[in-house]
Amino acid sequence: MEGAPPTGSATACAPPALTLEGVTKRYGSARGVESLELAIPAGELVTLIGPSGCGKSTTLRLVAGLERPDAGRITVAGDVVADRTRFVNPENRRVGLVFQDHALFPHLNVARNVEFGLDRLPRSERRKRVGDLLDLVQLAHLAERYPHELSGGEQQRVALARALAPRPAVVLLDEPFSSLDESLRGQVRRDTVATLRETGTTGVLVTHDQTEALSVGTRVVVMHDGVIEQADIPEKVFEQPATRFVASFMGDADFLPAHVHRALLTCEIGVVSTVPGWADSDVDVDVVLRPHEVALTPATDATARVSALEYHGAFVLHHVTLASGRTLRSWQPHDVRYPVGTPVTVTVAAGTHPTLLVGDRAVTTPPRNAPRPVTP
Ligand SMILES: Nc1ncnc2c1ncn2[C@@H]1O[C@H](COP(=O)(O)OP(=O)(O)OP(=O)(O)O)[C@@H](O)[C@H]1O
């Protein structure tokens, strides 16, 4: 992964909070994760996203020490915690865990839950640390309550305080907001991110929610079928997806066969854009178009037709069928609705430089062995 630590002087010499080098885990003949490469600088909050079964939980379990890798090396704050010969037990890894169901101890009150992992500290320091953590998550007034006397959001804050109490090098958060209802989720998410930032804690947050992955992560790791497809800043993952899978998984995307000739990208809807640096090219590609890049203009002589509408509140998603039978989608403002059947001219918003694919991989430079048409 392109995971160079920030260049600031404070962190330039510090080892990454977490590294995975060639980490592989198989379950019998089934692939859990394969050859994971990841380096997370201290203080980052990385979101881990991918479809069900892609290996997110396996990755967290390997880092936490709940699984042993079959191959590769894991380090936490510069210390090897797992490799071919070494295996550090979970309680000695400086890794904190926050689960979806909060997993608080029901028979312990809030203060005792937070105190749980601090048994190595003298009692007075323990008390002080618990007090500091409860202040941090704004729950000091509920210190004597038991988990069943708390709301879902409060339980989540206790779980976070408990994970942070022993000053872990990394906190792993496994879908921490998914059991909260929609109205609460946004606030708890903002509070959690603020707490992690305030304490400078490095976090790895697993989520199923693409908006959450993009909005919360300083970096987004997209997994598919046990491998990392792309690990990058959110803007790059969305605007410059590395693969066809990432393009389709992170946001809506449609794909059209296209052609680049003398730096001009054309497809069924006409000229899409210029492709700087492709002046000598004559190659077939697929172009990735996102609904916010696709513009529609009603025109009686147009061959494309609006084929379906979806009202999303702020926007109306228009599905358009082209003459070839292929479809594109276009976001329109909430007050624009072209009825089904309307003939429309389809264009791409000015300034768009869409992702180009050859096979399943994005290309930014002309492919060497690209197909060239036979000239008569
Ligand atoms: N204990 C196990 N025994 C056998 N196979 C397993 C085991 N745990 C995970 N797997 C398999 O490893 C792969 C990765 O699973 P994992 O739980 O890491 O996926 P995930 O991305 O967390 O999925 P989800 O989003 O549904 O929780 C899957 O194919 C899964 O069936």
The ligand as a MOL file (V3000), in Angstrom:
LIG
                    3D

  0  0  0     0  0            999 V3000
M  V30 BEGIN CTAB
M  V30 COUNTS 31 33 0 0 0
M  V30 BEGIN ATOM
M  V30 1 N -13.5220 -20.0150 11.3120 0
M  V30 2 C -13.6650 -20.1070 9.9990 0
M  V30 3 N -13.6660 -21.2960 9.3720 0
M  V30 4 C -13.7660 -21.4040 8.0400 0
M  V30 5 N -13.8820 -20.3470 7.1940 0
M  V30 6 C -13.9080 -19.1350 7.7570 0
M  V30 7 C -13.8060 -18.9330 9.1730 0
M  V30 8 N -13.8380 -17.6060 9.4230 0
M  V30 9 C -13.9580 -17.0010 8.2190 0
M  V30 10 N -14.0100 -17.9020 7.2270 0
M  V30 11 C -14.1090 -17.6250 5.7730 0
M  V30 12 O -13.0980 -16.6860 5.4630 0
M  V30 13 C -13.5890 -15.7170 4.5410 0
M  V30 14 C -13.4670 -14.3240 5.1380 0
M  V30 15 O -14.3860 -14.2210 6.2280 0
M  V30 16 P -14.5250 -12.9260 7.1320 0
M  V30 17 O -15.4040 -13.2570 8.2890 0
M  V30 18 O -13.1890 -12.3950 7.4310 0
M  V30 19 O -15.2660 -11.9480 6.1320 0
M  V30 20 P -15.9220 -10.5030 6.4080 0
M  V30 21 O -15.4310 -9.6310 5.3170 0
M  V30 22 O -15.6460 -10.0750 7.7990 0
M  V30 23 O -17.4540 -10.8090 6.2180 0
M  V30 24 P -18.7450 -10.0980 6.8920 0
M  V30 25 O -18.7870 -8.7100 6.3370 0
M  V30 26 O -19.8950 -10.9420 6.4160 0
M  V30 27 O -18.5620 -10.1340 8.3920 0
M  V30 28 C -15.0200 -16.1260 4.2170 0
M  V30 29 O -15.0180 -16.8710 3.0470 0
M  V30 30 C -15.4220 -16.9720 5.4070 0
M  V30 31 O -16.3950 -17.9410 5.0470 0
M  V30 END ATOM
M  V30 BEGIN BOND
M  V30 1 1 1 2
M  V30 2 1 2 3
M  V30 3 2 2 7
M  V30 4 2 3 4
M  V30 5 1 4 5
M  V30 6 2 5 6
M  V30 7 1 6 7
M  V30 8 1 6 10
M  V30 9 1 7 8
M  V30 10 2 8 9
M  V30 11 1 9 10
M  V30 12 1 10 11
M  V30 13 1 11 12
M  V30 14 1 11 30
M  V30 15 1 12 13
M  V30 16 1 13 14
M  V30 17 1 13 28
M  V30 18 1 14 15
M  V30 19 1 15 16
M  V30 20 2 16 17
M  V30 21 1 16 18
M  V30 22 1 16 19
M  V30 23 1 19 20
M  V30 24 2 20 21
M  V30 25 1 20 22
M  V30 26 1 20 23
M  V30 27 1 23 24
M  V30 28 2 24 25
M  V30 29 1 24 26
M  V30 30 1 24 27
M  V30 31 1 28 29
M  V30 32 1 28 30
M  V30 33 1 30 31
M  V30 END BOND
M  V30 END CTAB
M  END
